[in-house]
């Protein structure tokens, strides 16, 4: 899921031209493989201003993850 700069809530005032995105790596919780997710915010020149990674995420905790999980389920 990728959000253009106009639709991104920026983490710092200096990053107002940054785009943000989210990546879901679905797991198989019943087999002990947890869902993984990463969130990134980057400027147009490729400078990463924010990077967050998490294991064992709940897909309903984040709107972007919920949308991606629904698309995968469809």
Secondary structure, 3 states (H helix, E strand, C coil): CEECHHHCCCCCHHHCCCEEEEEEECCEHHHCECCEEEEEEECCCCCEEEEEEEECCCCCCCHHHHHHHHHHHC
